[in-house]
Structures are given as structure tokens and as C-alpha cells.
């Protein structure tokens, strides 16, 4: 070995490693999802609701559903509501009030149960700021 020779740098292995890492990043990046904790704002009153025929269904934090003076569990609500709703017009407005500590899936299950019976006008009620 002669000390006067200039050394040759071989960067090919470095480039190969970087291309492999970039390919891995490009494949995995679309599958990464981020979850942020958010607090939803309270609803604002946008219009006054006309006094039409309506039904109110309430669900408390213990997942007990109140329909009129009757109480139902979340598990048996769908069948019971189907039997009780035969006395109502499908164009009747249904208001759902649910405790804010309930999981989203339980509220949507209640909403879907009401819509499956045939009610078209179903609304979720929030607290409003006047």
C-alpha cells in the first residue's frame, strides 16, 4: 500500500441501504394512523323546533333507555321498541337524548335501532347555548 494514493470511497452500499429504508417508509407510512383526544363542543341553537308530534327517547349513563314511562335495557330495546312503535306514524319526529359519558357505539346503536323500525326523522339532542 502506498501512502500517496488517494483513497476511493465506495458509496454504493450506503445508497442501497438508504433506498431500502426509503421503500420501507413509503410502504408503511399510509398505514400509520394518529388518534387525538378531543372534547366535542356543545351544540348551538340554530332554529326553533316547531311543536309537532314527537317522541323522546332518553338513555342514561347506566345504559337504561326511557321511552315514555317505560324502561328498557340496551340489549332488549330494539325488539321492544319495534312492538311499541306500531302505534306511531313513521313521519313522527324522534328525539334521542343520551348521556355524554356513553360510548359513541351505544348511541349509534340506539339511533340505528330507531331508524330500522322505520322512523325517518331522528335527531340527536345536545345542550344548546342561548
C-alpha positions as CSV (number, residue, x, y, z in Angstrom):
1,X,0.0,0.0,0.0
2,X,1.3,3.3,-1.0
3,X,0.6,6.3,1.2
4,X,0.5,8.6,-1.7
5,X,-2.6,7.0,-3.3
6,X,-5.9,8.8,-2.9
7,X,-8.5,6.5,-1.3
8,X,-11.6,5.6,-3.3
9,X,-14.9,6.0,-1.5
10,X,-17.4,3.3,-2.4
11,X,-20.9,4.7,-1.5
12,X,-22.8,2.0,-3.4
13,X,-23.7,0.0,-0.2
14,X,-24.8,3.2,1.6
15,X,-27.1,4.2,-1.3
16,X,-28.5,0.6,-1.4
17,X,-29.3,0.7,2.3
18,X,-30.9,4.2,2.0
19,X,-33.1,3.0,-0.9
20,X,-34.3,0.0,1.1
21,X,-35.1,2.2,4.1
22,X,-37.0,4.7,1.9
23,X,-39.0,1.9,0.3
24,X,-40.0,0.6,3.7
25,X,-41.0,4.1,4.8
26,X,-43.1,4.6,1.7
27,X,-44.9,1.3,2.2
28,X,-45.6,1.7,5.9
29,X,-46.4,5.5,6.0
30,X,-50.0,5.2,4.7
31,X,-50.9,2.6,7.3
32,X,-49.9,4.8,10.3
33,X,-52.9,6.5,12.0
34,X,-52.9,9.0,14.7
35,X,-55.5,9.3,17.4
36,X,-56.1,12.6,19.1
37,X,-58.3,13.1,22.2
38,X,-60.9,15.7,21.5
39,X,-63.8,17.2,23.5
40,X,-66.7,17.9,21.3
41,X,-68.3,21.4,21.7
42,X,-71.8,21.9,23.0
43,X,-74.4,22.4,20.3
44,X,-75.7,25.8,19.4
45,X,-79.4,26.6,18.8
46,X,-79.8,27.2,15.2
47,X,-83.5,27.3,14.8
48,X,-86.6,26.8,17.0
49,X,-88.2,23.4,16.6
50,X,-91.9,23.5,15.8
51,X,-94.2,21.7,18.1
52,X,-95.1,18.7,16.0
53,X,-95.9,15.2,17.0
54,X,-92.6,13.9,18.5
55,X,-91.3,11.1,20.7
56,X,-88.3,11.5,23.0
57,X,-86.1,8.6,23.9
58,X,-83.5,9.0,26.7
59,X,-80.5,6.9,27.6
60,X,-78.7,7.5,30.9
61,X,-75.1,6.7,31.8
62,X,-76.1,3.2,33.0
63,X,-77.4,2.4,29.5
64,X,-81.0,2.3,30.7
65,X,-83.3,3.6,27.9
66,X,-86.5,5.5,28.8
67,X,-89.3,5.6,26.3
68,X,-92.3,7.4,27.8
69,X,-92.8,5.9,31.3
70,X,-91.2,2.6,30.3
71,X,-87.6,1.4,30.9
72,X,-85.5,-0.9,28.7
73,X,-82.0,-2.3,28.7
74,X,-79.9,-1.6,25.7
75,X,-79.8,-5.3,24.8
76,X,-83.6,-5.7,24.5
77,X,-84.5,-2.2,23.3
78,X,-84.7,-2.9,19.6
79,X,-87.3,-5.6,19.9
80,X,-89.4,-3.8,22.5
81,X,-89.3,-0.6,20.5
82,X,-90.4,-2.4,17.4
83,X,-93.5,-3.6,19.2
84,X,-94.3,-0.2,20.8
85,X,-93.7,1.9,17.7
86,X,-96.5,0.3,15.7
87,X,-98.9,2.9,17.3
88,X,-96.8,5.8,15.8
89,X,-96.7,7.4,12.4
90,X,-93.3,6.8,10.7
91,X,-93.2,10.5,10.0
92,X,-93.2,11.3,13.7
93,X,-90.1,13.1,14.8
94,X,-87.9,11.1,17.3
95,X,-85.5,12.9,19.6
96,X,-82.7,11.0,21.2
97,X,-81.1,12.3,24.4
98,X,-78.1,10.4,25.5
99,X,-75.7,10.9,28.4
100,X,-72.4,12.4,27.2
101,X,-70.4,9.8,29.1
102,X,-71.8,7.0,26.9
103,X,-69.6,5.3,24.3
104,X,-70.3,6.5,20.8
105,X,-71.2,3.0,19.6
106,X,-74.0,2.7,22.1
107,X,-75.6,6.0,21.0
108,X,-75.3,4.9,17.4
109,X,-76.8,1.5,18.2
110,X,-79.8,3.4,19.7
111,X,-80.1,5.7,16.7
112,X,-79.8,2.7,14.2
113,X,-82.5,0.8,16.2
114,X,-84.9,3.7,15.9
115,X,-84.2,4.1,12.1
116,X,-84.5,0.4,11.5
117,X,-88.1,0.4,12.8
118,X,-89.0,2.9,10.0
119,X,-88.7,6.4,11.6
120,X,-87.2,8.8,9.1
121,X,-86.9,11.9,11.3
122,X,-84.5,11.1,14.0
123,X,-82.4,13.7,15.8
124,X,-79.8,13.7,18.5
125,X,-80.4,16.4,21.1
126,X,-77.5,18.4,22.6
127,X,-77.4,21.1,25.2
128,X,-77.6,24.4,23.5
129,X,-76.3,27.8,24.4
130,X,-78.8,30.7,24.1
